[in-house]
Amino acid sequence: MTDPERVGFDVQDKDKKGIVGCTEDGRLLFVVYAIRNGKYHVITARDLNDKEKHAFRRRSR
């Protein structure tokens, strides 16, 4: 994700990180990933629901 407004956060598992942001195509995604041996591994990714989209857009203003 190249979105300058993206939001990163820690998840319960200390080895994983999360990010919420907008793709180049305009999709708002929630992604959980891990970095292992210097490589990024996506654990899960999904579109934001309507409530999450609203909160993200409000925060990004």
N, CA and C atoms as a LAMMPS dump frame, in Angstrom:
ITEM: TIMESTEP
0
ITEM: NUMBER OF ATOMS
183
ITEM: BOX BOUNDS ff ff ff
-5.0000000000000000e+02 5.0000000000000000e+02
-5.0000000000000000e+02 5.0000000000000000e+02
-5.0000000000000000e+02 5.0000000000000000e+02
ITEM: ATOMS id mol type element x y z
1 1 1 N 0.845 -1.176 0
2 1 2 C 0 0 0
3 1 3 C 0.891 1.24 0
4 2 1 N 0.631 2.131 -0.899
5 2 2 C 1.429 3.351 -0.98
6 2 3 C 0.69 4.564 -0.43
7 3 1 N -0.42 4.343 0.217
8 3 2 C -1.261 5.412 0.761
9 3 3 C -0.517 6.168 1.867
10 4 1 N -0.274 7.464 1.69
11 4 2 C 0.414 8.222 2.741
12 4 3 C -0.438 8.39 3.998
13 5 1 N -1.738 8.162 3.905
14 5 2 C -2.641 8.288 5.053
15 5 3 C -2.851 6.953 5.772
16 6 1 N -2.131 5.908 5.353
17 6 2 C -2.323 4.585 5.961
18 6 3 C -2.029 4.632 7.454
19 7 1 N -2.641 3.692 8.171
20 7 2 C -2.506 3.629 9.62
21 7 3 C -1.941 2.261 9.982
22 8 1 N -0.824 2.245 10.674
23 8 2 C -0.234 0.991 11.131
24 8 3 C -0.561 0.753 12.592
25 9 1 N -0.569 -0.511 13.008
26 9 2 C -0.868 -0.842 14.398
27 9 3 C -0.308 -2.215 14.73
28 10 1 N -0.119 -2.466 16.015
29 10 2 C 0.304 -3.783 16.489
30 10 3 C -0.932 -4.648 16.696
31 11 1 N -0.765 -5.941 16.489
32 11 2 C -1.848 -6.886 16.753
33 11 3 C -1.455 -7.729 17.958
34 12 1 N -2.33 -8.587 18.439
35 12 2 C -2.08 -9.354 19.664
36 12 3 C -0.813 -10.19 19.583
37 13 1 N -0.559 -10.805 18.45
38 13 2 C 0.652 -11.6 18.266
39 13 3 C 1.814 -10.639 18.02
40 14 1 N 2.822 -10.666 18.88
41 14 2 C 3.896 -9.678 18.804
42 14 3 C 4.69 -9.73 17.504
43 15 1 N 4.621 -10.846 16.773
44 15 2 C 5.363 -10.967 15.522
45 15 3 C 4.604 -10.43 14.314
46 16 1 N 3.361 -10.006 14.532
47 16 2 C 2.53 -9.547 13.424
48 16 3 C 2.236 -8.063 13.553
49 17 1 N 1.998 -7.43 12.417
50 17 2 C 1.64 -6.014 12.351
51 17 3 C 0.389 -5.882 11.505
52 18 1 N -0.306 -4.767 11.666
53 18 2 C -1.496 -4.503 10.873
54 18 3 C -1.385 -3.15 10.197
55 19 1 N -2.143 -2.993 9.14
56 19 2 C -2.171 -1.727 8.417
57 19 3 C -3.558 -1.551 7.798
58 20 1 N -4.044 -0.325 7.799
59 20 2 C -5.301 0.031 7.135
60 20 3 C -4.972 1.171 6.188
61 21 1 N -5.414 1.061 4.955
62 21 2 C -5.139 2.123 4.001
63 21 3 C -5.834 1.874 2.677
64 22 1 N -5.534 2.754 1.741
65 22 2 C -6.174 2.745 0.431
66 22 3 C -5.187 2.249 -0.628
67 23 1 N -5.653 1.357 -1.506
68 23 2 C -4.812 0.878 -2.594
69 23 3 C -4.799 1.904 -3.724
70 24 1 N -3.955 1.674 -4.708
71 24 2 C -3.911 2.556 -5.881
72 24 3 C -5.234 2.557 -6.635
73 25 1 N -5.998 1.464 -6.502
74 25 2 C -7.3 1.352 -7.175
75 25 3 C -8.44 1.929 -6.344
76 26 1 N -8.122 2.443 -5.146
77 26 2 C -9.142 3.071 -4.319
78 26 3 C -9.819 2.166 -3.309
79 27 1 N -9.385 0.906 -3.202
80 27 2 C -9.972 -0.013 -2.215
81 27 3 C -9.392 0.289 -0.842
82 28 1 N -10.245 0.311 0.165
83 28 2 C -9.798 0.472 1.545
84 28 3 C -9.642 -0.922 2.142
85 29 1 N -8.422 -1.25 2.573
86 29 2 C -8.118 -2.591 3.046
87 29 3 C -7.596 -2.608 4.474
88 30 1 N -7.854 -3.722 5.151
89 30 2 C -7.299 -4.073 6.445
90 30 3 C -6.37 -5.252 6.175
91 31 1 N -5.079 -5.12 6.507
92 31 2 C -4.099 -6.165 6.213
93 31 3 C -3.31 -6.488 7.475
94 32 1 N -3.128 -7.777 7.741
95 32 2 C -2.251 -8.24 8.808
96 32 3 C -1.108 -8.983 8.126
97 33 1 N 0.122 -8.659 8.55
98 33 2 C 1.289 -9.263 7.924
99 33 3 C 2.364 -9.551 8.969
100 34 1 N 3.335 -10.368 8.568
101 34 2 C 4.49 -10.666 9.412
102 34 3 C 5.735 -10.486 8.557
103 35 1 N 6.82 -10.108 9.197
104 35 2 C 8.104 -10.008 8.504
105 35 3 C 8.968 -11.155 9.013
106 36 1 N 9.33 -12.04 8.096
107 36 2 C 10.158 -13.197 8.441
108 36 3 C 11.317 -13.273 7.462
109 37 1 N 12.497 -13.363 7.998
110 37 2 C 13.708 -13.439 7.166
111 37 3 C 13.774 -12.296 6.166
112 38 1 N 13.333 -11.106 6.597
113 38 2 C 13.405 -9.922 5.746
114 38 3 C 12.344 -9.833 4.667
115 39 1 N 11.387 -10.742 4.665
116 39 2 C 10.319 -10.749 3.66
117 39 3 C 8.972 -10.526 4.329
118 40 1 N 8.098 -9.814 3.638
119 40 2 C 6.737 -9.565 4.128
120 40 3 C 5.842 -10.735 3.739
121 41 1 N 5.086 -11.236 4.713
122 41 2 C 4.143 -12.331 4.475
123 41 3 C 2.762 -11.869 4.917
124 42 1 N 1.822 -11.795 3.971
125 42 2 C 0.455 -11.381 4.291
126 42 3 C -0.252 -12.548 4.97
127 43 1 N -0.792 -12.271 6.151
128 43 2 C -1.533 -13.282 6.906
129 43 3 C -2.995 -13.261 6.483
130 44 1 N -3.571 -12.065 6.42
131 44 2 C -4.955 -11.899 5.981
132 44 3 C -5.144 -10.485 5.446
133 45 1 N -6.093 -10.334 4.558
134 45 2 C -6.452 -9.022 4.018
135 45 3 C -7.936 -9.044 3.675
136 46 1 N -8.59 -7.912 3.961
137 46 2 C -10.023 -7.816 3.639
138 46 3 C -10.387 -6.364 3.413
139 47 1 N -11.505 -6.166 2.71
140 47 2 C -12.043 -4.822 2.535
141 47 3 C -12.586 -4.326 3.873
142 48 1 N -12.499 -3.02 4.102
143 48 2 C -13.095 -2.437 5.298
144 48 3 C -14.616 -2.482 5.172
145 49 1 N -15.304 -2.655 6.302
146 49 2 C -16.758 -2.572 6.262
147 49 3 C -17.166 -1.095 6.286
148 50 1 N -18.43 -0.818 6.144
149 50 2 C -18.891 0.576 6.043
150 50 3 C -18.526 1.41 7.269
151 51 1 N -18.664 0.833 8.452
152 51 2 C -18.341 1.556 9.683
153 51 3 C -16.842 1.892 9.728
154 52 1 N -16.002 0.939 9.346
155 52 2 C -14.556 1.154 9.332
156 52 3 C -14.153 2.189 8.281
157 53 1 N -14.801 2.132 7.117
158 53 2 C -14.516 3.117 6.064
159 53 3 C -14.807 4.533 6.549
160 54 1 N -15.94 4.68 7.204
161 54 2 C -16.343 5.989 7.718
162 54 3 C -15.305 6.498 8.729
163 55 1 N -14.9 5.634 9.649
164 55 2 C -13.915 6.027 10.669
165 55 3 C -12.577 6.366 10.035
166 56 1 N -12.136 5.594 9.044
167 56 2 C -10.855 5.849 8.385
168 56 3 C -10.897 7.175 7.629
169 57 1 N -11.973 7.401 6.904
170 57 2 C -12.084 8.657 6.141
171 57 3 C -12.154 9.865 7.068
172 58 1 N -12.865 9.732 8.173
173 58 2 C -12.969 10.824 9.142
174 58 3 C -11.591 11.113 9.751
175 59 1 N -10.831 10.093 10.046
176 59 2 C -9.495 10.239 10.624
177 59 3 C -8.522 10.86 9.624
178 60 1 N -8.689 10.564 8.353
179 60 2 C -7.745 11.007 7.312
180 60 3 C -7.938 12.457 6.876
181 61 1 N -8.953 13.136 7.377
182 61 2 C -9.207 14.515 6.948
183 61 3 C -8.159 15.457 7.469
